[in-house]
Amino acid sequence: MNALENKLTKKIKQDPKAKILATFSWCFPIQTIEFKYKPVKRLTMDILMKMVLLSCKQAEIAEPKELSDLLLVEELFIRDLLQNLQNKGLVAKEAYYRLTARGEKQLENGIFEEEQEEETQELLYSANHKSFLTGNMEDLDDLDELPEPFPYASEEPMDVEDEVIFNALQENRPAFENEETDQDAVQTFITSITSNKIIQINDVPCVQFILYNKEKDLLYTRVWNTLTGHWDETLENLLTEKEILKWREDYLEQIK
């Protein structure tokens, strides 16, 4: 941490208007959360599938042969397609073949959705940020002894909208070799989570500087997040909200 602190100090001193009043190091907690989900592959519905679904919606089709004769397509092929549509929950068979609600929706959108095998992925969640952070925890193993905990550390359970989780998983999902490369034809999406659980909580070291700009009479803080490798505006805002008055009292002599 000393080497990092020295490097950041030199970087800050490149700005002649910034005066360093104090430097601190501390850790905030990061939760590694394991998610299980079944991605959905979406592909543009072909003409024959559309015709089969439309026929099931608009006509009373009791047997595959009737649909085969109607569409002038070989019966075995129609039978296999109907069975596949039943397996995927787009068509149900009672007295006649009919569209399910899912079939109605997919026909309307012209997109065929196919559920894939379950996948597992880990994301790093910070309750202090109320969001997922990107970074490699293994990169922190080389750091010296960890500093004291962040005074406003939070380990509250994950509290984000499902859409935020889907997007984070989508962005971090590895590409699979067997997936199509034509993104206009085939795309894989995450639309639901099977399960999630916290598998570990780690500490992320940060370096905090309290700074003063005499020209603007501005007292402020910068926080370097070693996980993301960037200045952390969220933690800076939190500290400013909690401690700005205390800074003025503690460093009044230095900023005169």
C-alpha positions in Angstrom: 0.0 0.0 0.0 2.9 2.4 0.7 4.1 2.1 -2.9 0.6 2.8 -4.2 0.2 5.7 -1.8 3.5 7.2 -3.0 2.5 6.8 -6.6 -0.9 8.5 -6.1 0.7 11.3 -4.0 3.0 12.1 -7.0 0.0 12.1 -9.3 -2.0 14.5 -7.1 1.0 16.9 -6.7 1.0 17.4 -10.5 -1.8 19.8 -9.8 -0.2 22.8 -8.2 -3.6 24.0 -6.8 -4.1 20.8 -4.8 -2.6 20.7 -1.3 -2.6 17.4 0.5 -3.8 17.8 4.1 -4.0 14.2 5.2 -3.8 10.6 3.8 -5.6 7.5 5.1 -6.0 3.9 4.1 -9.0 1.7 4.9 -11.0 -1.2 3.4 -14.6 -1.5 2.4 -16.4 -4.9 2.1 -17.2 -6.5 -1.3 -19.6 -9.5 -1.6 -18.9 -12.2 -4.1 -22.4 -13.4 -5.2 -23.0 -16.5 -7.2 -25.9 -16.4 -9.6 -27.5 -19.3 -11.4 -29.6 -18.6 -14.5 -30.8 -20.1 -17.7 -30.1 -17.7 -20.6 -32.6 -17.4 -23.4 -31.6 -17.6 -27.1 -33.6 -15.4 -29.3 -33.7 -15.8 -33.1 -35.8 -14.4 -35.8 -38.8 -16.7 -36.5 -38.7 -18.3 -39.9 -41.6 -18.2 -42.3 -42.7 -21.8 -41.8 -42.8 -21.4 -38.0 -44.9 -18.3 -38.4 -47.3 -20.1 -40.8 -47.7 -23.0 -38.4 -48.4 -20.7 -35.4 -50.8 -18.6 -37.4 -52.6 -21.7 -38.6 -53.0 -23.0 -35.1 -54.3 -19.6 -34.0 -56.8 -19.1 -36.8 -57.9 -22.6 -37.8 -59.1 -25.8 -36.1 -56.1 -28.1 -36.6 -56.6 -31.5 -35.0 -53.9 -33.5 -36.7 -50.5 -32.7 -38.2 -51.7 -34.1 -41.6 -54.3 -31.3 -41.8 -51.6 -28.7 -41.4 -49.3 -30.6 -43.8 -52.0 -30.5 -46.5 -52.8 -26.8 -45.8 -49.2 -25.7 -46.0 -48.1 -28.2 -48.6 -45.2 -29.4 -46.4 -44.3 -33.0 -45.7 -46.3 -34.4 -42.7 -43.3 -35.8 -40.9 -41.6 -32.3 -40.9 -44.8 -30.7 -39.6 -45.2 -33.3 -36.9 -41.7 -32.7 -35.6 -42.2 -28.9 -35.7 -45.5 -29.1 -33.8 -43.9 -31.4 -31.2 -41.0 -28.9 -30.8 -43.4 -26.0 -30.4 -45.3 -28.0 -27.7 -42.0 -28.8 -25.9 -41.1 -25.1 -25.9 -44.6 -24.2 -24.6 -45.7 -22.2 -27.6 -48.5 -24.7 -28.6 -50.8 -26.9 -26.6 -52.9 -29.8 -27.9 -56.5 -30.4 -26.7 -59.2 -31.2 -29.2 -57.2 -28.9 -31.5 -53.8 -27.3 -31.5 -53.9 -23.9 -30.0 -51.4 -21.1 -29.1 -50.4 -20.6 -25.5 -50.0 -17.1 -24.1 -46.2 -17.5 -24.7 -46.9 -18.6 -28.3 -49.1 -15.6 -28.9 -46.4 -13.2 -27.6 -43.6 -14.7 -29.6 -45.7 -14.8 -32.8 -46.6 -11.1 -32.3 -42.9 -10.2 -31.9 -41.7 -12.5 -34.6 -39.0 -13.8 -32.3 -38.5 -17.4 -31.2 -37.1 -17.8 -27.7 -35.3 -21.0 -26.6 -34.2 -21.6 -23.0 -30.6 -22.8 -22.7 -28.8 -24.9 -20.2 -28.2 -23.4 -16.7 -25.1 -21.3 -16.3 -23.3 -20.0 -13.2 -21.6 -16.6 -12.8 -20.1 -14.6 -9.9 -20.4 -10.9 -9.5 -18.9 -8.5 -7.0 -21.5 -6.4 -5.1 -20.8 -3.5 -2.9 -23.5 -2.4 -0.5 -21.8 1.0 -0.1 -22.2 1.5 -3.9 -25.5 -0.3 -4.2 -24.1 -1.7 -7.4 -21.8 -4.3 -8.9 -18.1 -3.4 -9.4 -15.7 -4.8 -11.9 -12.2 -5.9 -11.1 -10.1 -8.9 -10.2 -9.9 -9.8 -6.5 -6.8 -11.9 -7.2 -4.9 -8.6 -8.1 -5.3 -7.5 -4.4 -3.5 -10.6 -3.0 -0.2 -8.9 -3.6 -1.0 -5.9 -1.4 0.5 -5.6 2.1 -1.4 -6.1 5.3 -4.9 -4.8 5.0 -5.7 -1.4 6.6 -8.5 -0.7 9.1 -12.2 -1.1 8.0 -14.0 1.8 6.4 -15.9 3.7 9.1 -19.1 3.6 7.1 -18.8 0.1 5.7 -22.0 -1.7 4.8 -22.7 -5.4 4.4 -26.4 -5.1 3.7 -28.0 -7.6 1.4 -28.1 -7.0 -2.3 -30.6 -4.2 -3.1 -30.8 -3.6 -6.8 -33.4 -3.9 -9.5 -33.6 -7.2 -11.4 -32.8 -5.4 -14.7 -29.5 -4.2 -13.2 -28.6 -7.8 -12.3 -29.5 -9.0 -15.8 -27.4 -6.3 -17.4 -24.4 -7.0 -15.2 -24.6 -10.7 -15.9 -25.0 -10.0 -19.6 -22.0 -7.7 -19.7 -19.8 -10.2 -17.8 -21.1 -13.4 -19.5 -18.3 -15.1 -21.4 -18.8 -15.8 -25.0 -19.3 -19.5 -25.9 -17.7 -21.0 -29.0 -20.9 -22.7 -30.1 -22.9 -19.5 -30.2 -23.7 -17.9 -33.5 -21.6 -14.9 -34.6 -24.4 -13.3 -36.6 -25.9 -11.1 -33.9 -28.8 -10.1 -36.2 -30.0 -13.6 -36.4 -29.2 -15.1 -32.9 -28.8 -13.4 -29.6 -28.6 -14.8 -26.1 -30.2 -12.9 -23.2 -30.6 -13.3 -19.4 -34.2 -12.7 -18.4 -34.5 -14.5 -15.0 -32.4 -15.7 -12.1 -32.7 -19.3 -10.8 -30.8 -18.6 -7.5 -28.2 -16.4 -5.9 -26.1 -16.7 -2.8 -23.2 -14.9 -1.1 -20.2 -17.2 -1.2 -17.6 -14.9 0.4 -17.0 -11.3 1.6 -13.6 -9.7 1.0 -12.0 -6.4 1.9 -11.0 -3.9 -0.8 -8.3 -1.4 0.3 -8.6 2.2 -0.6 -6.3 5.2 -0.3 -8.0 8.5 0.8 -6.6 12.0 0.4 -8.0 15.1 2.0 -7.2 18.0 -0.2 -7.5 21.8 -0.2 -7.7 24.2 -3.2 -6.8 27.6 -1.8 -7.9 29.5 -4.9 -11.5 28.2 -4.6 -11.4 27.7 -0.8 -12.5 24.2 -1.5 -11.9 21.3 0.9 -12.5 17.9 -0.7 -11.4 14.3 -0.8 -10.2 11.8 -3.4 -10.5 8.0 -2.9 -8.6 5.5 -4.9 -10.4 2.1 -5.2 -7.8 -0.6 -5.7 -10.4 -3.1 -7.1 -11.6 -0.9 -9.9 -8.2 0.9 -10.3 -10.0 4.3 -10.4 -11.0 7.3 -8.2 -14.2 6.4 -6.5 -16.8 9.2 -6.7 -19.4 7.2 -4.7 -17.1 6.8 -1.7 -15.9 10.4 -2.1 -19.5 11.7 -1.9 -20.3 9.5 1.1 -17.3 10.8 3.0 -17.9 14.4 2.1 -21.5 14.1 3.3 -20.4 12.6 6.6 -17.2 14.4 7.4 -16.9 17.8 5.6 -17.6 19.8 8.8 -15.1 17.7 10.8 -12.4 18.3 8.1 -12.8 22.0 8.5 -12.4 21.7 12.3 -9.4 19.3 12.0 -7.5 21.1 9.3 -8.5 24.7 10.0 -4.9 25.8 10.7 -3.5 24.2 7.5 -6.0 25.9 5.2 -5.6 29.5 6.6 
